[in-house]
Amino acid sequence: MRVSAEVKRQTRSRLLGIAHKLLARHGLQGVTTRDVADEAGLAHGTLFNYFPTKEALALALCRRLLAEAEAEFAARPAGGESLEEALFAHVAAGLRALRPFRPWAGSLLGVTFRPPTEGGPFGGADAPVAEAADDDEPDDPYELQARHLAIVRDLITRHRGRASASPVALHLYWSLYLGVLSWWSADASPRQEDTLVVLDQSMRMLTRALGSEEQREARRARQASGGPGHRSGASTVSSFTKPARARRARAAHATRSHRNITRRKET
């Protein structure tokens, strides 16, 4: 008998609900696909029509929870918050949603996400925005990543302008985010308070780096136009070499002083 799309959607949603309960109670290693199928009253093989592996089922659950966290984040009162605060709130909402599955969710997502490459979800402000997938759609492990980065790109654009939402900025954000996920997975502090410290420092580092990049872009623009603040190539080089020369001079002076002291002791 042919199963309608609506029945498939309902079955898939029910399987995710059962997986949520079993995985929260027993962990990823303590649950099998047969456990989920038995709880749902389905033949074991039928489950694979919806999820080819246990990891795919767990990843689909993460996707559902993170989609709910994104909706929570979008509905927050955001008046007057800084970029650093907005990025912190975005990541923290996702971690709260995944908290019952912390022992395995961070590592699963970390090995699933696409490494940073040019284009794709790491494109600049003009990159396509991934829409949230419904529960009845096939799981694309990179759709979740693309949607996450689209939110970050939008936040950076709104706070700092389109030029700041560059592939370099997104690469830096993603590296920091994966570091936070890794820390969170192994964080033994009460309520993972240390993770919040790491997240705070990471987002502060990112926003400072964005500010430095904006200043460099402005300086390059002034140099290209010859406008106020323009420096010649020679003076620009000089500004970088002066500190190095000063360090060499101090080192040479210290060496000479050491030699003089040694000579006096010998005599």
N, C-alpha and C positions, 0 to 999 in steps of 0.2 A: 504494500500500500504506500502510495506517495505521501510523504510528510510535507505539510504546508510550511511556508516560510515563517508564519507566526508560531507554529508549534516548535519549529527549530529554535526560534528566538527565545521562547519560553523555556525550552529544555536547557539551552545554553545558560540562560540566566539562573536557572535552578541549580545547575552544576556549579556555577560560580559561588552561589550562596552556600552550598554544601562544602565546597572547598574552603571558603572563608572560615567556616566553623571548625572543620577538621584541622586545617593548617594552623589556626590560632591555638588549638588545643594540643596538637601533637608535633607540630613543626614539619618542615619539608621532608626530612628523613624518616619521620614516623608515619607518613601517609603514603599510600599507594593509589594508583588509578583504580584498582579494584575496590578499594575502600570507598572511594567517591561513587563509583558505579553502583555498588551495593546499597549505599545510603540513598541513592536516587531511585533505586528500583529498576535499574537498566542492566542489560547485558554488558559484560565488560567490553566487548568489542564495539558496542554502540558508542561508548564514550569517545573512542578514537575518531569517530566521524566529526567530533567537535574540537577535540584537543589531541594532537598526535603524540604528545608526551606529557609527563607530569610537570616538567618545567614550563611547557607551553601553557598549561592550566594555571600554574602559579603566576606566570608573567601576565596572563589575561586578568587575573585577580588584581595584580599590582596596577595594571592599566585602569581598571575600574575605580580603584581607590584613589589613584592620582587624579583621575578626571573629576572625581568628587571634590578633591582638595583644590583643584584649579577653580572649580565653581565657587567654593568657599572663599578663595583668595580674591576672585573677581568681584564678589559681593561685599567685600570689606569696605568700611569707610576709609577712604584713602586721602582725604584732604590734608595737604601740607606735608606729606611724608617725603623724605629724601629718597634718592635712588638707592642708597645703601639700605635704608629701612625697607623699601619695597622689595628688593631682592632677598633680603633676610626673611621677610614675611612669606614670600613665594616658596622658598626652599623649606622653611619651617612647617608650612602647611602640609607639604608632601611628606615630610618625616613624621608628622603627627598621624597622618592617615595610615602610614605603613608600620607604625610602632608595634602592633601586636605580632608583626612578622619580621622584626628587626634582625633576629639571628641569621636569616637567610636572604631577606629581600635586597639588602644593599649589595651583597656579593653577586646575586643573580642579575640585578640590573647592571652592575659594573661590568660584567663579562658579556652582557647582551648588547649594550649600546655600541654604536659605530664609533671607531676612533676618529679624532678630528682630521678632516680632509678639506680641501678647497671645494667650494660649492656645496650642494645639498643643504642640510640643515644649518651648516656653518656659513652660509652665504650672508651677504650684508643686508642692508635695510630693504633691498628690493627682492630678497629671496621669497619664494612662495610660502604661504602660511598653511601648515597642516591642520586640517579640521579634525575634531575629535571623532573617533570611530565609535559606532554603536556596538553593543555587546554581541550582536548577531553577525558582525563583519569579521572576516578572517583576520587573525592577529598579524600585524606587521611590527616586528620589534623596534623598527626605526621610526614608526609613526609617533610613538610616545616621546622619543627623543626630539623629533622635529617640532612637536607641539610645545614641549618644554622650552626649547630654544626660541621659538616664535614669541612666547610670552616675554622672555628675557630681552629679545631684540626690541619688542615694543616698549618695554620699560625704559631701556637705554635711550631709545629714540625720543620718547616723550620727555625725558629728563635732561638729555644732553644733546639731542639733535641727531639727524640721520647719519651724519658723518661718523659719529662715535660708535654706532652699532655696526662696526666693521667685522669682517671675518676674524681678524686678530683679536678683537675684544671678545667675541664669542668663543674662540679657542681658549683664551685665558679663563673666561668664566667656566667653561666646561671642565678644564683641568682642575680648577678649584672645587667645583661641584663634586667631581668624582672623588677627590680627596676627602671632602666632608662625608660622603657616603661611606667610604672605607673606614673612616674614624668612627662614625656612628654605629656601624655594624659591630665593632668590638668595644664600644664605650661601656665601661662598667660603673661609671659614676651614677649617683642617684638621678633618676629620670633623664639620664643622658645630658646632664648639665654641661659637661665638658664639650660636648658636640656643639652646643649653642655658642660657647666661647670660640671654638674653631670656626664656626660659621660666621660669627660676627667679624672676626679678624680677616677671614677670607673675602667677605664682601667689602670690607674697608680697603683691603689691598687692591681689589678690582677697581673700585671707584677712584682711588688715588692714581692708579695706572691710567685710567681713562682721562683723568685731568692732565696728567703728564703728556699723554698722546695729543690731547687737544692743544696744549701749549706748543708742542713741537710742530703741529700742523699750522698753527697760527704763525709761528716763527718762519716756517718754510714759505708760507704765503707772502709774508712781508719781504722776505729775501727775494722771492721771485718777482715781486712788483716794484722793489726798490723804494717802498714806502717808509713811513716812520718806523724806527726800530730796525731798519735794514742794516746788516753788517756785511762787509766784504768777506770773500772767502778767506783771506789772510787773517782778518781779525777773528773770524769764527774758529779757524784752526788754532789761533793763539789762545782763545778762551778755553780750549780743551787741553792745550799743552802747558799752560802756565802752572796748574796744580801739579802736574807730573814733574816739571822742572823744579818746583819748590821742594817736592819730596826728595828729589835727587840731591839738591843742594844741602838739605838737612842731613841726609845720610852721609854725604861727603864730609860735612863739618863734624859729625859724630865720629867718623873714622879718623879724621885728623886729630881730634881731641884725644881719642883712645891711644893713638900712636905717640903723642906728646907725653901723655901720662906714663906710658910704658918706658919711654926713653929716660924720663926723669928718675924712675925707679931703678933703672939699670945703672945710672951714673951715681 
